């Protein structure tokens, strides 16, 4: 009985993970979109491609790709771009910091990495636009 219940809840739970991860990260992206005039002057350039290019890649990842993840569209590539963007920030800006004295973004970054890696590996799931479009 428990096994059947868990199997029945697998797809809705996975959809909830995808939607919540995307929505939380979209909030981060909206901060970049609507506060960019102040943010762009102090934005890090970890890959040495220029501040504006780094900001554009990060905004694309945090904004557009988050929306795609929420709706389950391009569900292998959009979370992969988010994962890569977060990983670069974790490696070059936060220096793989996980636990620290005081406030540390490392814990949230690791949670995002785990959530988006799950979406990359698991694919779109039944409750997604990708799944709907492959039926037709």
Secondary structure, 3 states (H helix, E strand, C coil): CHHHHHHHHHHHHHHHHHHHHHHHHHHHHHHHHHCHHHHHHHCCCCCCCCHHHHHHHHHHHHHHHHHHHHHCCCCCHHHHHHHHHHHHHHHHHCCCCCCCCCCCCHHHHHHHHHHHHHHHHHCCCCCCHHHHHHHC
